[in-house]
Amino acid sequence: MTMTETELLALVGHRFAGGSYRIEHWENWLLTDCTGSEPLPDGLVHPIALFHVPILGAGTSITELFALGHARGAGSVGLEGYDWEYFEPLREDVEYRMQGGVSEAERRHTDSGQIYDRVAFQIELFHDDRLVARITNRWHFRRETA
């Protein structure tokens, strides 16, 4: 599946459907347990939840994100980084509203001539009208050699 540079640049501004998500106690417990940590006090959510909660809550999926970037299959997508900003602690059993979309897209070339597209998406988490967290995830989609 190929993608022109024009199609790539047109991704900027794409908005996810939006929605909400509630992190239940059992989910927080499982996520915390998989890190080998003890549960946090007072119903605080383990930070690892930000790997999947914003994506699900914003009404999208890994499948949709791969399709947006025209992933070619196994090994064609790499992770460049995750920026997680907390403005308030996340808590269990709180309904968070989420919105977001594609915030950056650019075509790049390595020194060896390999082409890849760098795509970033940003999702904001709100409780009531307060911004409580923001994630910015940057992925790269490997393309055929120039």
Stockholm file with secondary structure:
# STOCKHOLM 1.0

chainA/1-146         MTMTETELLALVGHRFAGGSYRIEHWENWLLTDCTGSEPLPDGLVHPIALFHVPILGAGTSITELFALGHARGAGSVGLEGYDWEYFEPLREDVEYRMQGGVSEAERRHTDSGQIYDRVAFQIELFHDDRLVARITNRWHFRRETA
#=GR chainA/1-146 SS CCCCHHHHHTTTTCBCCCEEEECCHHHHHHHHHHTTCCCCGGGBCCGGGGGTHHHHHTTCCHHHHHHHTTCCSTTSEEEEEEEEEESSCCBTTCEEEEEEEEEEEEEEECTTCCEEEEEEEEEEEEETTEEEEEEEEEEEEECCCC
#=GC SS_cons         CCCCHHHHHTTTTCBCCCEEEECCHHHHHHHHHHTTCCCCGGGBCCGGGGGTHHHHHTTCCHHHHHHHTTCCSTTSEEEEEEEEEESSCCBTTCEEEEEEEEEEEEEEECTTCCEEEEEEEEEEEEETTEEEEEEEEEEEEECCCC
//
